[in-house]
Amino acid sequence: MGAHLQPLALRLLALTFPLVAKGFSDETLEKAAKSEGYCSRILRAQGTRREGYNEFSLRVEGDPEFYKPGNSYRVTLSAATPAYFRGFTLIALKEGKEGDKEEDHAGTFQIIDEEETQFMSNCPVAVTESTPRRRTRIQVFWTAPPTGTGCVILKASIVQKRIIYFQDEGSLTKKICEQDLASEGVTDKPILDCCACGTAKYRLTFYGNWSEKTHPKDFPRRTNHWSAIIGSSHSKNYILWEYGGYASEGVKQVAELGSPVKMEEEIRQQSDEVLTVIKAKAQWPAWQPLNVRAAPSAEFSVDRHRHLMSFLTMLGPSPDWNVGLSAEDLCTKDCGWVQKVVQDLIPWDAGTDSGVTYESPNKPTVPQEKIRPLTSLDHPQSPFYDPEGGSIKLVARVVIERIARKGEQCNIVPDNIDDIVADLAPEEKEEDDTPETCIYSNWSPWSACSSSTCEKGKRMRQRMLKAQLDLSVPCPDTQDFQPCMGPGCSDEDGSTCMMSDWITWSPCSVSCGMGTRSRERYVKQFPEDGSMCKVPTEETEKCIVNEECSPSSCLVTEWGEWDECSASCGTGMKRRHRMIKMTPADGSMCKAETTEAEKCMMPECHTIPCLLSPWSEWSDCSVTCGKGMRTRQRMLKSAAELGDCNEELEQVEKCMLPECPIDCELTEWSQWSECNTSCGKGHMIRTRMIKIEPQFGGTACPETVQRTKCRVRKCLRGPGMEKRRWKEAREKRRSEQAKKNIDSDQYPVCRMKPWTAWTECSTLCGGGIQERYMMVKKRSKSTQFTSCKDKKELRACNVHPC
């Protein structure tokens, strides 16, 4: 064997597999230790090879020819029955690299079973066995390197008995190359110019299908939700997000925090490319039957220039997982508008956080990665993981349905005569009989109907009395009630129209000064008697963007929609915003207000007994290394007297940081042994044992064996010398026998068994201990001889250095 192994291979055996290395000389090991180079002890180890040798194999799950950058793969090293191996090493190299530099290695390994595998202390990028013993199979995960790495070579070495197998080709080597992601983009299809005329109105309805029943693995029962929907109808010159692109700061905040604020700001900054901002409320919890909670929806418009729509919503809690559509084209090749779009959705990864489970701690992805769809093979701990590589079960469905069209259409034949909006005169507004001396806030939105069926119920809205200028003039009530029925039920007779709510106001017709804006509604149900609807479907009013247009005035956008009320019950504040499109031409400061606030009234607070703030960020781990705890809190926002709140306000979970260093710990020195000669010069030794091996960078162990010289009387020479030695030895034996007889006379009831054989040495090298025992054969029942005890002797063994 020595003729086949280089000194480095011997060193590898001696460091990693001490049982195998027994018999190698100290000189050989010392030479091997002097080798230099990054992980060279492993990479340059060569051993016996055999043609066609296939008892051992290295396999990547699924046997892929290509890897996706950043994806994780299960790697298995196995031996065919009846073969086995005692130890192994596993590395991943860039193609054509020797591995003597850190940058030559590709990707990272992840330990699955710490009792079986560990990272090598002298080569941290390599995986090796935790303990040398017989085994037939080990598994680890390998995370592929980032884009641009190219092909990677996975290599394994096997130690079986005293032979190292390290193959540069064959069953212990696997080559896997980077997959070209250019063809995988979902939104990379060319977007054609739109030839449709007029405008179209659509309603987006979002149906979440993510629940514990459909996705049971690690489903977060308490905090599952869909964040607020945010999106827009826009031109092809502005793309909110797309697969293969990078997430903007707005997309990142939606993806990680579920916050649409920054995303809406980014959309409004593109006002020339955007027609409608799409917004819908969040859903807590993520799923409820439609008869309990209606699916969230939003309405938007498109025109020839802005005929695409995009939206996104966060699947929460999650690292950065979302669903949505990107640049969905609603214009047809026939110069018309699409009637209906139905899309099933799977989650996608924003590339900003590296978590793998719903509630993984924040772990920013540096550098940021591209947006990509999640797959069932991303990571074994992922809730969507499927070892067979199947498709991810759908988490949502979005339905986009055309509800109205306006203006002259290019394609003369309509899809549906009912969806054309009639150009009728604006409806006269009802007279307001509120006295001028009573100043109110705006009415709050109507509450939900008290009836969810077709039985009659009522709904309520509220306003706040801001000032009463004349106390002698009574002010009307601040509450207003209206009869209603559940969704889909009409309380009108068969000869009346059933209309939708008004759709949001269009942008002002001018960018500066006085202009007009309009809003529309559509017919939800025509009269049963077949007559036409005579109610107005369009409303127009004046709007002012800038009262005076001059070189010193700003050019600002129209006011955005009001934000939700800051309070869920009682009195709160709401705000709306607009953007500065162009600063004054004379270089002066823009004095236009960009934020407007007013009070808002919500239903009385006793209807919402428990209102909680969002969870805070997780605290730092309670320890600096090893296992600890971390906490997060939330606050009770509603007053305690409004009702009992049994929700937990603090959560505690375990956290794991890198293991704490463990220093080497030794026993005390043993007594010096007897001199190894009976006369002349000799030596004595003493040993100590390792109680705790150093781990995780702890202090290394010092020497465990010490040797010192000893000198006994001079050795005598001559023919009478031999007789004299025999005589001394005979006298010594007689003295020991006499002592034994005295002991047996003193303790006549202590009968001892013979000494047992010496136990095996506690270590293979470096100084160990052996033990043997003399047991009491028979004990007396008399209490005066209770001192009769078993005996034990110790001696040093395997004192040669390792």
N, C-alpha and C positions, 0 to 999 in steps of 0.2 A: 504493500500500500504506500509506503514512504516514497517509492519511486514515482508514483502517480500524482501525489499531492504537493502543491506549492506550499511554502511556509505560511502564506496568508490563509490558505484553507485550513491548515493545522490550527492557526490562531482562532479562526471562526469556530472550529470544533471545540477548542478549549474554552472559549468564552461562553458559547451558547449551549454547548452540550458537554458538561464536565464528565459525565459517565462515559461518553464515547472517547474522550481525549485521554483516558487513562493509558499510561505507557509512553506518552510523548515525553521527550527530554526537556528539561528546563531551558536549555540552550536554544532549542528550536523555537519555543514559545517566546523567548526574549527577543529573538530576531524578528519574529512576526509582529511583535508589538511595536516595533520601530517603523512600520510602514506608514506612509502618509497618504493623504487624499481623502476626499469626501466619500464616506461609505465604501471605501475601497476594499475593506475586509470582506464585504459581501460580493461586490460586483466582480472582483477579480478571482474569486474562489472557483477553481476548476476541479473537476473530479472525474471519476470513472464514467465512461459512456458506453452504451451498447447500441448497436444498430437495431432500429425497430423497437426500442425499449418503450413499452406503453403501460406498465403497471400503474404509473402515476399520471394524473391529468389535471390541467388547469382549465376551468370553464367559466365563462361569463354568462349569466342567466339570459336565456333567449338566444344565445349564440349570435349576437348582432355583428354585422360587419362594420357598422358605423355607430358612433356615439353622439348624443346631443350634448353640447357644452352645458355644464352645470347639472346634468342629470346624474342620478345615482344608480349603480348597478351592483347586483349581488355576485360576488366572485367566490368560487368554490374550488378548493384543492382537495383531491381525493385519491385514494389508493384502491385498486381493484382487489377483491378477495382472492387469495388469503394474504396479500401484501399489507404492509403497514409502514408507518414512518414515525420516528421519535421526535424529530424537529424539522423546522422548515424556515425559509425566509421568503418574503413576497415584496416585489418592487414594481414600479411603473415608470418607464423611461420614454422620453421623446425619441422618435425614430432617428437612428444614426448617432445618438449620444452615448457616451461611455458611462456617464453617471458619476464622474468624479467631481462634479460641481452641483451645487444645490439646484440651479436653474435647469439641469438636465432632467430632473424628475417632473412628472406630469400628474396632475390631479392629487387627490388626498384619499387616504384610507380611513375607514371608520370601524372601530371594534364592535363586534356583536356580542361575543361571549368573553368576558374578562378572565374567566377561569381557563380558557383555551388559548387566547391570543393576547398579545401586547405589542406596543411599539418598541423597537430596539433602542436601548439606552445609548449605544454608540453610533446609531444611524436612525434618527427619529422619523424619517420618511418611510422606513421599512417596517413590515409586520413580521413578528416571529412568535414562537410558542411561549406560553407562560411557564410551563413546566415540561421538562423532557420526559415523555412517557409514550407508550404505544398509542397510536391513534390512526384512524382510517379516513378522517374527513374534518376539514375546518372551513368556516365561512367568514367573510368580511364584506363590507360595502366599500365600493370605490366611487368617488364623485369625480366626474369627468372635468377636465380643465376648461378654462374659458375659450371663447372663439379665437381662432387663429393659431392654435397649438399644433394642429396637424395630426399625424398618426402617432399612436402610443403603443409601446411594447410592454405587455404585462409579463413578468418573469417570476418563476418560482424555483427555489432550490430545496432539495429533499435530503434529510439525513436519515439513513436507515442502517442500523448496526454501525459499521465504521466507514461507510461509503457516502460521499456527497454526490448527488446528481444535480447538475446545474446546466440546463439545456438552453442553448441559444436558438434552437429551433426544435419543433416537434411538440410533444404533448404537454410540456411544461412552459410553453411560450405561447402567448396569444397576441396577435396584432389587431388593433381596432382603430379605425380612422374617423376623423371628424365629419359629421354630416353637414351637407350644405343646406342651410336654412333658408336660402333665398327663395326657394320654390314653395315654402310652407306658409307664406303670408296669406291671410284671409282677405285683407283689404288692399292687395296690390293689383287687383284687376283695374284696367283703365276706366276712368270715369268719362263718359261721353257728354258732349254739350246737350242741353235740354232744349227741345223745340216746342214744348207745350205753351199754351197761352193762358192768360188769366192766373188765378191763384186757386189753391185747393186747401181745404181744412181737414186735418186728421185728428183722430184721437188715439193716443198710445195707452194701452192697458197692460199692466205688468202682473203676471200670475206666478207667484213664488211656489216652487214645488220642493223646497229644501226643508226637510223635517226629520225627526228622529225615526219615523217609520220608513222613509225612503233612503236615508243615509245614516244608519244606526251607529256606525263606528265613531266613537269618541264625540258624539253629538253634544254640543254645549247646551245643556237644558235650560240654564237660568238666563243666559245673556244672548241667545240667538236672535238676530234681527236682520232686516234689510235696511240700509241707510237711505236717506232721501235721494230720490232720482234727480239727476242733473244732466242736461244736455241742450241741444239746440238744433234748429234747422239752419243750414249754412251752405255756402258755396264750396266748390272744389278747391278753392284757393286757401281754405282753412280746414284743417283736420284736427279734431279734438284729441283723438287717440287712434292708434292702429297697431295690429300685430307686427312685430319686427321693428317698431319704432321705440323711442324712449319716452317714458312718462314725464309730462310736465309737472311743475310743482303743484298745480291744481289737481291733476290726476293722482299724484302721489298722496295728497291730503284726503281725497275721496277713498283711495285704495287702502290706506293705513288707518285713517281716523274716521272715515265716513262723513267728513265735513265737506259740504258743497260750496262753501263761501269763496275760497280761492278760485275754484273752477268757474263759478259764475262771474267772478271778476275778470278772469282771462277771456271768457266768452264775450262779455260786454265791451272789452277793449277791441274786439274785432267787429264792431257794430256795422261796418260797411259790408261785411261778409256774412252777417247773421240776420235772420228774419225774426225768429222767435226763440226765446229762452224757454226750455222745457224743464218744469219742476213738478215734483210730486212728493208727498210726505213719506217719512220713514215708516216701517212696519215693525212693531214690537208686540208679540213675538214674530218670528219670521213667517209662520204659517197659521192661518185660522180658516175655518170653513167660510165659504162665500156668504152663507146665510147669517154669519156672525159679523163678518167684516168684509166690506166691498173691496175688490182689488183696486189698488191705486191707479189713477189715470191722469193724463194731462193732454191738453189740446194744443195744437200748433199749426202754423201755416207754412206753405212752400210756394215759391214762384219759379219762373224760368231760370233766374240767376242763382237762387238759393233753394235747390231741389234735393239736397241731401239732408239726412238727419242722423244724429249720433246721440247716444246717452250712455250712462253708466251708473251703477249702484253697487255699494260694497256688501259683500256677504260677511256678516259680522257675528262673533268675533273671528278675525283671521289675521295673518301677517300682512298681506297686501292682495287679497283675492277679491275679484269683482266679476260682474257679468254686464253685458251691454251689447250695443250694436255700434259699428263704426262705418260712417259714410254710406248709409243705406239709401240707395237712389230710388226716389218715388216718381220719377219721370219715365214714361214708356217710350219705346222707339217710334210709336205711332203718334207722337206729339200729344199724348194724353197723360192722365194721372192715375197711378196704380190704385186699384179699388181696395185691396186688402193684402197685408203682409203678416204671415205667422212664422215666428222663428223660435226654435227651442234653443236654450242657452246652456253652456257649460262654463265653469269658472275659469278665469285667466289670471295670470300672475303679472303684477305691475313691474317686477324686476327691481324693487326698492327695498325689500325686506327678505331675509333668508330663512325665516321660520318655516317649519314643516308641518305643524299641527295648528288646529284652530286657535289655541291659546298659548302658542309659543311666545316667549319673551321677545322684546324688540331686539332685532339683530340686523342693523342696516347692511344692505348689499353694497360692498365697495370693491371695485367700481360698480356703478349702477348697470343693471343688465337690461336687455330688451324685453318688451312686453311679449308674452307667449301664452298659449293655452296650457292649462295644467294637463298632465297625463296620469294614467294609473300606475306608471312605473317611476314617478319622480322620486319618491322616498318611501321606504317601508313603514315609517311612522305616519305618513300622510293618511288622512281619513279617506282618501280616494284610492289608496294603494290596492292593486290587484296583481299578484305574482304572475298571473297568466297574461297580463298586459291587455286586458279587455278595455272597452270604452267606459268613460265615466258616466254614471247615471245622471240624467239631466236634472238641473237644479231650478230652472225657471222657463217660462214661456212668455214671449211678448207678442201682442196682437196690435197691429197698426191698421186702422180702418178709416177710409175716407168718409167724412160726414157731410161735407159741403164743397161746392165749387162756386167761384165768383168770377164775373167778367166773361167776355166772349171767349168761347172755347175753339181751339183749332180743329179738333175732331168733332164734327157736327153731331154725330149720333152719340148721345150720352150713354154711359153704362147703366144708369138708373135714373129715371126722370125725377124720382123723389129726392135725389141728393143735390139738385140744382137750387141755389138760393135765389129767391125772387127779389127783384129790385122794387121794393115797395117804399112808400113814404115813411119817415120815422114816426113812431108812435108818440102821441102827445103825452107829456109827463103829467103824473098826477099832481094836483095842487097840494102844496104843503101848508097845513093850517097851524103850524107851530108859531106861537107869538114871537115877534121879533125880539122881545125882551128876554127870551129864553135861549141860551146858547149851549148847544149840545156838542158832544163828540160825534164822529161818524158811527153808524150802526155797526155792531159786531156781525160776523157771518152768522147765518142761521144755524142753529144747533141741529143735530140729527133728529129725525122723527122719533117720537116716543113709541110708535108702532112699527114693527118690522114686517108686519103682514098687511093684508089689504083691509084690515079694520082701521077705522079712522083714529088718528092720534093728533098730536099737535107738536109744533116746533117753536123755538123761542129765539129772539135776538135782543140785544141790550145796547144801550148807549148811556153815556155819563153826562149829567147836567154840570156844565163847566161854570156857568154864571147865570144869576137871575137878577136882571137889571131893575125890574119893578116888582117888589114883593106883593103888590096888590093884584098882580096878574098871575093866575095859577099856571104852572107849567105842566104839560102832559106827562104821562108816565114814561119811565125810562126803559120799560120792558114792552115788547110787542110779541103777540102770539098769533099763530097761523095754523089752520087745519092742514093735515097732511096724511099720507099713507106710505106704506113701505115701498121699496124700490120696485118699479115695474107696474105699480098700481095707479090707476087714474081715478081721481074723484070728480072728473068732468063727465058730462053726459056724452052720448055718442055723436053729437054734432059739433064738438069742439076739438081744437087742435091740442096736442100735447107737445110743448116746446122744451128745448134744452135750456140750461142756464146760459147767460151771456158769456161769450168767449172773450178773453182778455183784449184790451184796447190795442189797436195797431200803432206803429210808430207815428209820430207827428209828421205831417206832410212836408214840413220845412225844417231845416236845421238851424234856423235863426229867425226870431220874430214870431208873428202870429200865423198859425196854420190850423189844420183840422186833423182829427183822428177819428177812427170808426171802430165799431165792434159788431160782432155778428152772433146770431144763434141759429139753430136749425130745428127742423120739425122732427120730433122723436116719434110721433104717431099721428097719422092723418085721421080726420073724422070718419066714423064708421058709416055715415050716410053717403060717403063718396064725394062730399063737397070739398071745395078748395079752402086752404087756410088763408085767412085774411088778417093775420097778425103780422106786425113788422118783424123782419129778420135782421135788420141793420139799424144801427144808431150812430149818429155823427155828432161831434161836439168840437168846439174850438180848443186849441191848445197853444201855449206859449213856450217856446224853447228859450229864447232870449227876448226880453221886452224891447230892447233897443239894440240894433246892430250897428256897431261903430268900430273904428280901429282899436278902441280901448276895451271892447267887450270880448268875452270868451265865447267860444263855440263849444257847447255842451250837449250831451246826449239827452234824450227824454228820460224822465224819472222812471226807474225800474219799479217792479211790483213791490208792494209792502211785504216786509219780512213777517214771519209768524210772530204773534204776540209773545213777549218775553215771559208772560205768566200763563199757566195752564188754567188758572181759575182766578176770579177777582180782577183787579186792575193791574195792568202792566204797561209796557211800552212797545211800540213797533217802529221800525225804521225802513226807509227806502233810500236808494242811492242813485246817483247818476255819475257819468264820467266826463272829464274834460277832453274834448276831441281836439281842440286847437286853442292855444294860448293867444292873448291879444296881439294884434299885428304891430302895435307900437312898443312891444316889449314890456309893458306894465304887468303887474301881478294880477292874476285872475281872482276876482272877488266873488264869483258865483259859488253858492253853497252846493256841496256835493252830497250832503247827507241831510235828511229831514226826519224828524221824530215826532210822534204824537202818542197820547195815551190810548189804550185799548181796553175794552171791557170783555171779560170772559164769563161763563156761567159761575154761579156762586161756588165758593171753594168747598162747601160741605159735600159736593158731588165727587170730589177727588181727595179722598182721605190720605192717600200716601203718594207723595211726589218726591222722587229721589234725583240727586245730581248724578252725572256720569261717574264711573269709577275713576279714581286718580291713577297716575302711573304707578307701576310696582316700585317699591322702595329698593334700595341697594340690598344685596345679600348681607345677612347678619355676620358673616364670617369673611375673611380674606382668602381662605383656602378651605377645601373640603366641603362638607355638607352643612347648610345653614337654612335659614328661613327668610322669607320676605313677605311684605304685607302691602295691601292697598286699601283705600277707604273711599267711601262716598258719604254724602250728607243728606239729611232729611230736609227737603226744601219746603214742604208744606208744614203748616203749624201743627204741633202735636195734639192740640185739643180738637182737631178736626176728625180724629179717629185713630185707632190703633194701627201702627205700622210694624209688621212682623218681619219685614225684609232685613237681611243682614247688612250692617253698615261697614264691616271690615272682613277681609278675606286674608287667609294665611296659606302659603304654600311653600314647599321645599324648594331649595335652589342648590345647585352644585357648581362649585368653582374647581379649578385644578387642584389635585390632591396636595395636601400639606407635605412638605419634606419630612422624611423619617430618618433620623441619624442612626448610625450603627450603634448597637448596644452589646457590651461584652460582659462575661462573668469575671470574677476575681481570678488572679493567677493561682494555679495549683501549687502544691509544695514541689520543691526541686526533687527530681528523681535521684536514685542512688548513682554513684559514679559507675560508668559502664565498664570499668576495669577493676580488678582486685589488687593490682599493684602498678606503680608507674603512673604516667599521664593518661588522662581520660577526659570525659565531659559529662555534664549533667544537663537535663532539659526540664522546662516547665511549660505548661500550656494553659490556655484559657479558651472558652467557647464563645461563639457568636449567638447571643440571645435573640437579637433582632437584626435582620439584614437591612442595609440602607435602601431607601426607595425614594423616587420622585425628587432626585437631586440632593438627598441628605448626605451627611458627612460619611465618607468611606471608612471601612474598617481598618484599624492598624494591625500590626503583626499579632498572630495568635500563638506563636512558638518562639521561645527564647532558649539559647544554648550558652553555657558557660563552662570554662575549663575546671578540672578538678585534678588533684594530685594525691595519690595514695603512697604508702611506704614503698621504698625501693624494692624492686623485684630481686630476690636472691637466686643465685645460680649454683648448682652443684648437685651431686647424686643424692644427698640427704634432703634436698629441698622438697622433692616430690613426696617423700614419706611424711615430712613435717606437715605438708598441706593436707594430706589424707587424715592425719591425726587430728588436726584442728577441725576439719569438717565433721569427723566422727564425734568429737567432743561437743560441737555445736548441736548436732542432732540429738545427742543424749540430753543436753540441757533443755531443748525444746520439748522432748518427750516427757521429761520430769515435770515441766511446767504444765503440760496438758493433764498429767496425772493429778497434780495438785488441784487444777481447776475442776476435774471430774469429782475429786473427793470433796471439794468445797460445795459444788452444786451437783450432788448425786442424782437429782431428778431431772436435770437438763440434758436430754439426749438429742444430739444434733444430726441432721442428715449431711451427707458429704457435700462439698462445694459444687455448685453448678458450673456448667461451662461458661466461658467468657461470652458476653453478648457481642453482636457486631459493632464495629466502630461507628460512632455517631456521625463522622464525616469521612469523606474519601481522601482528604488531604488537608494540610494546614493545622493539624493537631486536633484530635478528638478524644473521646473517653470510651472505655469499655467497663462493664460491671459484671460481678458475679456474686452469688448469694449462698449463705449457709442457713438453712431453715431449721427451726426447732422441731425435733421429731416427735417429742411427747412432753407435755407440760404437766406439772404436779397441780393438784387441786388445792394444795396448801397455800395459804396467802403469804407465807414467809419467803417463798421463792418466786415472787412475781417479777423479779428483775431479770429473769431469763428471757433473752430477746434474740430475734433473728440477726444475722450478721451480713454485712455488705462490704465488698472491697472494690476500689476503683484503680484504673491504671491508664496511662496515656497511650494513644495509638495513632497511626498515620500522621506522624509528626513532620513528614516531608512537606515542603512548601507547595502550594498549588501552582 
